[in-house]
């Protein structure tokens, strides 16, 4: 396929800058693959489209307050995004401006409690730093910011620390939220459970590469960054049992899809326990092994997330769904509306 086939025009005012008043107040576009029907709903209507015996697969990763402003010895500011820990206490980070964090440069937090040294460099602002003094986790808790996506054109607010996390977030390690899960309140999850819809948790720590645009002309040549995932034996067993009893596996978000499909790849095509680093990249055409229904947000053009949705729903249906959402004035992206593909 060609990347431009899924391009679409989006008015700037449709990019949600704040979440809805309540999590489940977001809009929901239901996309029926069998009939091609598009149905406008509210997210609180989700129970109408799920059945007793279905299993929601939730990514319980938690977003780290990973953005920290540090200072060079000259006083110049550098913004670091702490992506993931490396061996020997080192950290992989993204630096902005990258030229302010060349190897050998020493950096310090604005209160001086934390000092770091840049010990390695990669492309696109990627750096490796080592902690030379202080407690990184404590500094991030006290001074770090939740790394909101760049299309949210405002500084993080205190409310974002809670609203840019899912209510089921448990395992810290992501630099971005699995945004399809942001629409669930604890009350809605309890209502679904009472109706016979079970919950199964997996982990995929969302990294910056998930949202990096595809810049090669041939999308099949794009290479995903590594991200850590885990599907436990208990999760795999519960999902196999749900399917055997006639239930559907409902993946909440593209990250849950990639965790499940990575686990299938690790087990010869059968859903089983697996964990480790994955570069799972899904583009059309693709045969899904462990997903029957997809709940997802709307995604930017020319991203791996949009290609995954196109692989699941079909390219033409995705084009129609996005055109419908734009004409219907849906709110887009992380704090925007959701789409349920059945």
N, C-alpha and C positions, 0 to 999 in steps of 0.2 A: 504494500500500500504506500501511498504518498502522504507525507505529513500534512501538506496543504489541504488534503481532502477533509480534514477535521478542523480546519481553521474556522473561526467565527468572530463576528464583530460584537463587542460587549461595551455598552455605554459605561463610562467610569462610575456613574452614580449607582450602578447596580452591584458594585463590589462592596459587600457588607463591611463596615468599619467597626461595628459593635455587634455583640450577640443580641438575640431577641430577649425580651423581658424574662421569659421562662424558657428553659431548654426545649421543651416540647412544643413551643409556639411556632417554630419554624415551619415553612411550607414543605410539602413533600410531593414530588412528581412520581407517579407510579407508571412504569413502562412495562407493558406486557409483550414479551418476545413472541408469543404464539399468535397474537392477533394484531400487534402493532399499535394497540390502543394506548393513548396517553391520558392519564386521569389526574386532575388537580386535587390535592388533599392537604390536610395539616399533618404534621408529624404525629400529633396525638391520635390520629386515625390509624396508626400503623397496625394496631391489633386487628383491624378488619382484613388485613392482607396476610396475616400469619395464621397458622393452623396449630391446634394442639398436636404435640409431637415434634414440631419444628425445633431446631436448636440455633440460638444466636451465638455466633463466634465473636468474642470481644477481645480486642487487643488491650491488655491491661498495662501497657507501658505508661510511664509517667514522664512528663516533660521536666527536664532539669532547668533551673534558672541559669541558663548557660551563657548568657551574654554579659560580659564584664568589660568596663572601660579601665584601661591601665595607662600608665605614663612611662614614656622614655626618660632617660636621664636628663635630656634637654627640656623636658616638660611637655613635649608633644603627646597628644592623646592617641591611643590605638584601641580599637574595639576588637575584642577577642570573642569568638564563639567556640566554647569547649565542646567538641564533637564527641570524643570518646577517649577513654584511657588507653594507653599503650603499655608496653613492657617497662619494667624498672621505674614505675612512677611517672613516666612521661605521659603527655597528653597531645592528641592531635587536635589542632584548633584551626579556625579560619580567622585571618587577620584583616582588618580594614583600617587604614590603608596598608596593603601588604608590604610596601616599601618601608613602613615604619617598624617592621618586625623581621628584619633580615637576621640570618644566623649570627650568633654572637652578641646580639643586642639583649640587654637586661631590661626588664619591665617590672613595674611595681603597681599594686593597687593604689587607689587615690588616698587611702588612709595609711599606706605604708606597711600594712600587716602582712601582705603577701608579695613575694618577689619571685620572678620567673626568669629563665634564660631561654632564648630561642636557639635550638640545637639542630634544627633541620628545616628544609624548605621543599615544597612541592609546587604544583601548578595552581593557578586561580586562587592565590592567597592562602593556600594550605601551609601550615607550619607545624613543627613538633616542638613543644616546650617542656622544660623540666622545672619542677618547683624547687627553688633554692632556699626559700624561707617561708614559713607560715602554713596555714591550713586552708587548702583550696576549697574543700566542701563547706567549711564554715564561712569563708569569704563569699562564696556563691549564695549561700543561704541568706547572708546579711545584705550583700551589695549587688548580687547578680539580678539580671532582668530576665523575664520570660521572653524568649526570642520569637516575637510575633512575625508573621510572614511580611515580606517587603511591600506587598500590595495593601497592607493596612497602614495607611499614611498618618499615623499618630504614634506618640510614645506609648509604651506599655503603661497601663493604669493599675492601681492596686487590685481592682476586681478581676483583671486578667489572670492573676495567679491562681484563681479558682475556676474561672469560666473557660480558660484555655487548657483545662484538664477535663478528662472524662470523670464521671462520678465513680467509675470502677478502676481508675488509675492506681496502680500499686507498686510497680517495679520501675524505679527511676532509671533513666538512661536515654531518653529521646531528646532531640532538639526541636521537634515539631510534634503537634498533637495528631493522633489518628482521628481526623476531624469528623468522620461520619458518626463516631461515638459521642460527640459533644451534645447531640440532641436528646440523649436519654437522661431522664431524671430517675432518682431512686424509686419514686412512686410509679413511674411508667414501667420500669423493669419489674417491680413487684406485681403490677397488674398483669403483665404478660406471663409471668411465672404462674400466677393463679389460674390463668387460662390454659396452662399446659405447655407453654413455650419455655424450654430450658435454656440455660446459659452455660457456655463453655469458654474458658479463658485461654488465650495463647499470648505470646509476647513477640513483638518485633519492634526493636528500638529504632524509631524513625530517624534517619539521618538526613543531612542536607541534599544528598544525591537523589533522594526520592522526588524532589521538586525541581531538580536541575533540568533546564530545557534541553531538548535534543537538538544538536547543532549540526550533525552530519546529515548529508542529503539522503542517505539510505538509512532509515530508522533501525534496520536489523543490525547495523554496525555499532549502534550505541552500546556502551558498557556501563552497567549499573555499579554504583559504589557498594561496598560490602555493608551489610547491616546484620546485627545479631538477632536471631530468632529462637524460639523454643516452643515446641508442641509436646506436652507431657504424654506419658502413656495413658494416664487417666483421661485426658482430653480426647486423645485419638480413640480410645475405647468407647467413650460416651457418644462420640459422633458416628462411629461405625454402627453402634447399637440404634441410634436414632434413625439412621437411614434404613437399617434392616427392618425397623418397625413401621416404615412408610413416611417418616418425617423428612424434612428438608434441612440441609445445612445452609444457614443464612449468614453469609460473611458480612460483618459490619466493617466496611472499609477495605480499600485496596491493600492495606498492610496486612489485614487478617487473611486476605486471599493469598498473598505471597508467602505468608507463614505456612498456611495449609498446603499450598502447592509445593513448597520447598520440602515439607515433610513427606509428601508423596514421592517426590523425586528421590529422596534419601532411602525410601523403602520400596523401590522398584515399581512405583505406580500405585501402591496401596497406602492408605492413610495410616501412619504409625508414628511412634515417638521419634523425635529428632530435635537437634539443637545445633547451633553453630553459626558461622557466617554465611550469608546467602547473597548472591547477586541475581536472584530470580527476576527475570525480565519477561513480561508477557505482552506479545503483540499479535495482531491477527495474522494468520489463523492460529488458533490454539484450542486444544481439547482440555477443558477443565476436568480435574480428577476429583476434587473434593468440595465443590461449591455448586449449589443449586439455585440460590437467590443471592443477589448482591445489593447491599445498601451502601450508598456512597454519596459524597458531596459532588458538586460541580467542579470541574478542573480546568486549569489553564490550557490553552492550545499548546501543541508541540511538547507535551510532557508525557512521561511514561505512564502516569496515572490515567490520562485520557485514552491512551492506546490500550491499556488493560480493560477499561470499560467498553471500548469498541470491540475488543476480542470477545467479551462476554455477551454484549447485547446486539452486536452487528453494527457495521459502520453507518449504513443508511438510517437505521433506527436511532442511533446516537445523534446523527446530524439533525433529524427531525425533533428529537427531544430537546436538544440545546436551543434550536430555533424557537420552539414552543416556550421554553423557559425565558428566553430573552424577550419575546413579544409579550409574555405574561408578566413581565417585570418581577421575576424571581430575584432574590438576593443571592449573590454568588460567592463561592470560595469558603474559606475556613469558618467564618461566622454566618454563612448564608444558608440556603435551603439544601435539602437532601433529595436524592433520587433512589427509588426502589425499583430494581430490575427483577421481575418475576418470570 
